[in-house]
């Protein structure tokens, strides 16, 4: 069964090339059409600029941009040495955004992330509590190896990811906009780690997997990283331009039949809902929830805009289906014993 699912995944990849420009303008205004054209050019410039320091990883860069312009968070998974931290840092640098990295460890406390009140002397000679902001107060926050911290500390990011603010000692503090959390996980070492609960995994729009580079790419990486200093990347967009692009992504029209398609696709992942195919029921214990439908639509809107399309197409939903759904499926022991992955199940489902 595993071989059949892997073949299905390969067939889907071969039949799902990047889209061609352009779609129908639909209900978009002339300003929105021009804004999408500018976003498409900005995305092309972003990929070109990142290629100066990041070798390969084109799919990861695409999914990262999709999440960012959809105003959502992402989970990066890959073995050490695949430039996860470098990719996120350079992504923020290219977009003129503040960047903060938090190394999650077993002794990390929530206040180490959010900040806390500290007693300080004022100019008048009094002593007052002043709030000292933590590293979460940045446009792009990298939560490195998030599964190495206990659940109490992991949960410190929940409010920031969902609400865009943090609460410390009963006071709310707004986070900068735009804001994005990118969490990394090492899939190799699992001893002494605290796996993210399904409820928190659901807050991440996509799971972005970084794979090993090809031989030619690995040689190029060695040449680039063992020579002179890394180049300083150009800043492509201002904060105002980014916020404008994020707004226009929300206005990309979606045909009614694609809302139905996204909902049916998610409902077919639920083994106890009477909508799943027979072959899936013994493989999946829990399917994706309503947030998956929202993420499919938002991801498809973002991808359509990045490729200069004025309307969401089915291929946009299919392109984001695996990153959006793979971390939302809880597999059964039978699937794990057969070494069947969630991505293979989604590929066959599509």
N, C-alpha and C positions, 0 to 999 in steps of 0.2 A: 504493500500500500504506500510506503514511503517513497518508493521510486516513481509511482504514478503521480503522487502529489508534486514531486520535484519536477517531473516532466511538465505538469500543468503550469507550474510557476514559470518555467522557461518559455513555454508557448505564449503566456500572457505578456512577458517582457518583449518577445519578438513582435507581437502584434500591437504593442502600445508605444510607438515612437513619439517624440516630442511633437506638439501640435504645430500646425502651420498658421501663419498670420493671414487673415483676420476673420473674426466671426461677424455676425450681424450686429449693428449698433443697438438693436433692441430699444429699450426705454431710456438709454443714456442721453444726456444732454451733450451739446458740442464741447463744453468745457470738460466734461467727464471723459469724452473720447480723447481729447488732447492730453488729459492727465494720464490716461492709460498708456498712450504712446510714450509719454515721458517716463513712466514707470518701467516700461519695457526696455527703453534705452538705458535707464539707470541700472536695471538688473544685468544687462549685458556688460556695462562698465564694471559692475561689482564683480562679476565672474572673472573678467579680464584682470582686474586689479588683484583679486585673491590668488589667481594663478601665478603671480610673481613669487609667492611664498608657499602656497599649498599645491602640492603635486597630486593630480587625480582628484578623487572624492567629489566628482561632479554631482552625483545624486545627493550626497549629504549636503552640499552647498545649496542645491535647489530646495530640498526639504527644509533647511534652516531658514532660507529666505521666505518660503511659503508661510512658515509658522510666524516669523517676525512681522510680516506685513498683514497677517491675519490677527495680530495682537494676541498671540497664544504662546504657550511655553512648550518646550521640547525636552525629550530625554535622549541623551547620546549614549550609545552602547558600543564598546569596542575594546580590544585588548590594548595594553600600554604601548605607546610609541606611534600611534596612528594620527597624531597631531590634533587631538580633540581640543586641548587647551589652546594651542596655537590658532586653530581655526576660529574659535569663538573670540579670542582676543583681537585677531586681525579683522574679523567681521565687524566688531565694534569700532575699531580704529578707522576702517574705511567709511563708516557711516557717521563719523564725528561724535560718537556716543561715549559716555563714561562707562568704564568696565571695572568690575570687581570680581575677584576670585576668592571663594571660600573653600578651604580644604577641610572636608568633613572628617572628623576623627571621633573615637568613642568618648573622649572627654569634652567634646564641644558642647557648650550650653546655648540655650535659645538667645540669651542676651548677647552672646558673641556674634550673633547674626543681626539681630534687630537694633542693638544698642541699649543703653540704660542711663538712668539718672546718676550723676556723679556730683558729690559735694565739692563746690569750688568757691574760692574767694572772689568777691566782686570788687569793682573799682572803689566802691564806697566803704570797703572794709567789712562788709557782711559776708556771711557764708550761706550760699543758696545751692539748691539742687539744679543742675543744668543737664539737659538731655544731650548725650554724645551719640551721634548717629553711628550705626553699625554698617558693615559692608553691603547690606541689602539695599542701601540708598545709592543705587547706580542704575543706569539705563539698561545695561546687560549684566546679569549676575550669573556667574558660573559656580554652580554647586558641585564641586569636584568630589567624586566618589561618595555620593549622597547616602549610599547604603552602609557606610561605615559609622554613621552616627546613630544614636538610639532614637526611637520614635518620637520622643518629646522634642528633640532638636529638629528632626525632619519636619514635624508639624509646624515649626516656627515659620516655614515658608508658605504654608497653606493660605493664610490670610493675604499675604503679599501677592501670591499668584492669582487669587480669585478676586480680591477687592481692590488691589492697587494701593493698599496702605497697611500699616502695622500699628498694633495697639501695645503700648508699653506703660505699665502701671496705671491703666485706665485712661490714658491719653492716646488719641489717634494722630498719626503722622502720615501725611500723604507721600507716596513714593514718586520719583520723577517720571515724566512721561516723554517718550515711550518707555515701557518697562517690559523686560523679558527675563525669565529664569530658564537657564539651560543646565540641566543636571546630568552628570556623567555617572556611569556604572561600569565597573570592570567585570565582565562575564566569567572570568577565569577563577579568581579567588573568591570563595563564598564563606570561608571559615571566619567566624568572628564578625560577621556582617548582619545588618538588620534589613531584610528585604522590605521594600516599600509596600504598604498595604494596597489592596485594589482600589480603595476609595481615593488614595492619593495619586496612584498611577493614572486614574481617570482624569485628574486635573491637567495632565500633560496632553497636549493635542496630538503629538506624534512621537513615535519611537524611531529615532534615526540610527541605523546601524552603519558603522564604518568598517569596511573590510580591508584586507591586506592589499597593498598596491601590486601592480604587475611588475615583472622583472625590469622592464624598461623604466617604469616609474620609480622603482626602488634605486636604480642606478642614478637617476636624475636627482632624487632626494639626497643621496650621498654627496653628489657634486655641489648641490646648493647649500647644504648645511655644514660642510667641512671647509668652506672657503671663507671669504670675507663676511662682514656683518650683514644681517638680513636687511633688505631695503625697507625704507619707511614708505608706507602706502599713502596714496593721495586720499583726501577726504572728498567724497563724492556728493553727499547730501547734507543739508542742514537739518536741524531738528524740526523746523517748520515744514520743510519739504517732506520729511518722513511722515509726520502726522497727517499731512494732506494726502499722501499716497495710501496710508492706512484707511483714511476715510473713503477714498474712491473705491478701494477693494470691497468695502461693505455695500457699495451701490451697484456692483456688477450684477446684472439680472440673471435669474435662474429660471428656466422653464418649469412649469408645474410638474411635468412628467419626470424631471430629474429629482425633484423633492421626493416623489413617490419611489423612484429608483433607489435613492439613498436610504429611505426608511425601510424598504423591503430588504435591502442588502444587510442592514444591521439586524433586522428581525430574524433573518435566516441564521444568525449566529447563536440564537437562543434555543437550546435543546428542549426546553420544557414549555415552549410557547406554541407548539403545533405548527410552526412555520419553517423549522429547520429541515433540510433534506435528511433522508434516512442514514446516509453514510456519516454525517457529522455528529449525530446524537451520541455514539459511544466515544467520541474523541474530545468533546467539549463539555465541561462541567457547568460553566457559567459563560453566558454570552455578553455582548456589549450593551451598554445602557443608552439612554437618550442623548447623553453628551456626545456619543459617537456620531449620531446623525448631524448634530450641530457642527462638529468638527469636519465631517465630510463636506458639508456645504461650504463652510468657511475656507477650508483648504482648497476646494475646487475654485472658489471665487478668486483666491489669492493666486493660484497657479494660472488661471485664465488671464488675469491682469498682467502677471509677470511675462507671459508669452504674447501679450498684445492682443488678446481676444476680447471682444466687447460683450461676450455672453458665455456662460458656463456651458461646457459640453460634457457628454458622458465620459469621454476619455480623461477629462480633468478629475472626475470623481474616481475613476478606476486608478489613476496615477497616484492618488493619495490614500487609497483604500488600505493598502498594506501597512504603511506607517501609522495610520490612524487607528486601525483595528487590532494590530498584532499584540499590543500590550494590554488590551482590554479583554482578551479571551483567557479563561482559566481552563487549562487542558486537564483531561483525566489521566489516571495512571496508565491506562491502556495506550494513550497517545504518547506519553513519555517513554513507555517501554518500547514502542515502535520507533522512537526517535523522530516523531513527526512534530514539526514546528508549527507555530501559529501562522507564520507567513505562508507555509505550504497549504494549510487549510484554507486560508483566505484566497490564495491563487486558484485553488480548485473551485471554491465557492463562486468566484467571479466567472 
